[in-house]
Amino acid sequence: MADNSFGTLFRFTTFGESHGPAIGCVVDGVPPLLSLDETDIQPFMDRRKPGTSRFVTQRREDDKVRILSGVFEGKTTGTPIAILIENTDQRSKDYSDIAKQYRPGHADFTYDSKYGIRDYRGGGRSSARETASRVAAGAIAHKVLRHHVPDLIIRGAVVQIGEHSIDRDNWNWNACDKNPFFSPDEAIVPVWEAYLDETRKNGSSVGAVIEIVADGVPAGLGGPIYNKLDAQLANAMMSINAVKGVEIGSGFATASLPGSAAGDAMRIDANGKPVFASNHAGGVLGGISTGQPLVVRFVVKPTSSILTPRPSITSDGEEIEVTTKGRHDPCVGIRAVPIGEAMMAAVLTDMLMQHIAQCGPISS
């Protein structure tokens, strides 16, 4: 059974392993005659790539993209767009000692259980390296969205690292690209810096919570039963490496709200358009977008590759202690922001194309 593709009408398939010669994706369903070249994709790749600060893995990959097909004379042709990203800084020797070891928190044991073989070099296909391909596909999704809904903006931020959360009263989207954490709260940055420096020094790691927001989403995207917009978003975010939970809008906090507050009240504004008094639903009701900001949060577990020795076993049934060498993130969640943005873009593009196919052009 194939398990490497995402989407219905806008669909992408990723390929490649962490320490193979290259990774990449094939994006299908892109409308023809959209302007597209590598410079449209590269800025998205640069935001995700490793080695950008001392708080992420020091593996150095330029993540330069090459478009191999689906574009002619600067325009999409409507045929599959193949993108190649070469791996240039693999250090497979860092993993030679764990060829038969099962690292706690990794997919080593489960891959062996399913396939009877695994690529132990950096986790192979299960590595977060695969997400670079998603970001490339997401860049194309952004291009499609801008063509149909020019005012739609997708942005992400880290709102919690370990036990330290941002102050939402300090939220400033412009701050996210001015610090290495994608933090919308400038005041938390020095706290996170000291916290992660100490975490790395101790040979450990911490998790993070990421929030992705789409503003300008038109009402009516999604479906009422098996193709709910929020269900597809949850699927998209849960498919990201190390994600262990997803919530839409107020999410689990909704359980503590009275019904009088949880149901977002509606009125008519001066222009005769419906407005909501709150957005606990996160921009989705009955699986269909309301036109409010679409709000998704997901939690990324602490990086599993750490220097702290931990009990485990080998594929031969021997009980051992595992210490993972190599270049790893003390908080892998930091680089999940552009990945979450890409998956949000892919879902919205797919939903937009499905809406147009069934119902015609979106309403203004």
Secondary structure as the mmCIF struct_conf table of DSSP 4:
data_model
#
loop_
_struct_conf.conf_type_id
_struct_conf.id
_struct_conf.beg_label_comp_id
_struct_conf.beg_label_asym_id
_struct_conf.beg_label_seq_id
_struct_conf.end_label_comp_id
_struct_conf.end_label_asym_id
_struct_conf.end_label_seq_id
BEND BEND1 ASN A 4 ASN A 4
STRN STRN1 SER A 5 PHE A 6
BEND BEND2 THR A 8 PHE A 10
STRN STRN2 ARG A 11 GLY A 16
TURN_TY1_P TURN_TY1_P1 SER A 18 HIS A 19
BEND BEND3 GLY A 20 PRO A 21
STRN STRN3 ALA A 22 ASP A 28
HELX_LH_PP_P HELX_LH_PP_P1 VAL A 30 PRO A 31
TURN_TY1_P TURN_TY1_P2 PRO A 32 LEU A 33
STRN STRN4 SER A 35 SER A 35
HELX_RH_AL_P HELX_RH_AL_P1 GLU A 38 ARG A 48
BEND BEND4 PRO A 50 PRO A 50
BEND BEND5 THR A 52 SER A 53
TURN_TY1_P TURN_TY1_P3 ARG A 54 PHE A 55
BEND BEND6 VAL A 56 VAL A 56
STRN STRN5 VAL A 65 ILE A 67
BEND BEND7 SER A 69 GLY A 70
STRN STRN6 VAL A 71 PHE A 72
TURN_TY1_P TURN_TY1_P4 GLU A 73 GLY A 74
STRN STRN7 LYS A 75 THR A 76
BEND BEND8 GLY A 78 THR A 79
STRN STRN8 ILE A 81 GLU A 86
HELX_RH_3T_P HELX_RH_3T_P1 SER A 92 ILE A 98
TURN_TY1_P TURN_TY1_P5 ALA A 99 LYS A 100
STRN STRN9 GLN A 101 GLN A 101
TURN_TY1_P TURN_TY1_P6 PRO A 104 GLY A 105
BEND BEND9 HIS A 106 ALA A 107
HELX_RH_AL_P HELX_RH_AL_P2 ASP A 108 TYR A 115
BEND BEND10 GLY A 116 GLY A 116
BEND BEND11 ARG A 121 ARG A 121
TURN_TY1_P TURN_TY1_P7 GLY A 122 GLY A 123
HELX_RH_3T_P HELX_RH_3T_P2 GLY A 124 SER A 126
BEND BEND12 SER A 127 SER A 127
HELX_RH_3T_P HELX_RH_3T_P3 ALA A 128 GLU A 130
HELX_RH_AL_P HELX_RH_AL_P3 THR A 131 HIS A 148
TURN_TY1_P TURN_TY1_P8 PRO A 150 ASP A 151
STRN STRN10 ILE A 153 ILE A 161
TURN_TY1_P TURN_TY1_P9 GLY A 162 GLU A 163
STRN STRN11 HIS A 164 SER A 165
HELX_RH_3T_P HELX_RH_3T_P4 ARG A 168 ASN A 170
HELX_RH_3T_P HELX_RH_3T_P5 TRP A 173 LYS A 178
BEND BEND13 ASN A 179 ASN A 179
TURN_TY1_P TURN_TY1_P10 PRO A 180 PHE A 181
BEND BEND14 PRO A 184 PRO A 184
HELX_RH_3T_P HELX_RH_3T_P6 GLU A 186 ILE A 188
HELX_RH_AL_P HELX_RH_AL_P4 VAL A 189 LYS A 201
TURN_TY1_P TURN_TY1_P11 ASN A 202 GLY A 203
STRN STRN12 ALA A 208 ASP A 215
BEND BEND15 GLY A 216 GLY A 216
HELX_LH_PP_P HELX_LH_PP_P2 VAL A 217 PRO A 218
TURN_TY1_P TURN_TY1_P12 ALA A 219 GLY A 220
STRN STRN13 GLY A 222 GLY A 222
BEND BEND16 PRO A 224 ILE A 225
TURN_TY1_P TURN_TY1_P13 TYR A 226 ASN A 227
HELX_RH_AL_P HELX_RH_AL_P5 LEU A 229 MET A 238
TURN_TY1_P TURN_TY1_P14 SER A 239 SER A 239
BEND BEND17 ILE A 240 ILE A 240
TURN_TY1_P TURN_TY1_P15 ASN A 241 ALA A 242
STRN STRN14 VAL A 243 ILE A 248
TURN_TY1_P TURN_TY1_P16 GLY A 249 SER A 250
HELX_RH_3T_P HELX_RH_3T_P7 GLY A 251 SER A 256
BEND BEND18 LEU A 257 LEU A 257
HELX_RH_AL_P HELX_RH_AL_P6 GLY A 259 ALA A 262
BEND BEND19 GLY A 263 GLY A 263
STRN STRN15 MET A 266 ILE A 268
TURN_TY1_P TURN_TY1_P17 ALA A 270 ASN A 271
BEND BEND20 GLY A 272 GLY A 272
STRN STRN16 PRO A 274 PHE A 276
BEND BEND21 ALA A 277 ALA A 277
TURN_TY1_P TURN_TY1_P18 HIS A 280 GLY A 283
STRN STRN17 VAL A 284 LEU A 285
TURN_TY1_P TURN_TY1_P19 GLY A 286 GLY A 287
STRN STRN18 ILE A 288 SER A 289
BEND BEND22 GLY A 291 GLN A 292
HELX_LH_PP_P HELX_LH_PP_P3 PRO A 293 PRO A 293
STRN STRN19 LEU A 294 VAL A 300
HELX_LH_PP_P HELX_LH_PP_P4 LYS A 301 THR A 303
BEND BEND23 SER A 304 SER A 304
BEND BEND24 LEU A 307 THR A 308
STRN STRN20 ARG A 310 ILE A 313
STRN STRN21 THR A 314 THR A 314
TURN_TY1_P TURN_TY1_P20 SER A 315 ASP A 316
BEND BEND25 GLY A 317 GLY A 317
STRN STRN22 GLU A 319 VAL A 322
BEND BEND26 GLY A 326 GLY A 326
BEND BEND27 PRO A 330 PRO A 330
HELX_RH_3T_P HELX_RH_3T_P8 VAL A 332 ARG A 335
HELX_RH_AL_P HELX_RH_AL_P7 ALA A 336 CYS A 359
BEND BEND28 PRO A 361 PRO A 361
HELX_LH_PP_P HELX_LH_PP_P5 ILE A 362 SER A 363
#
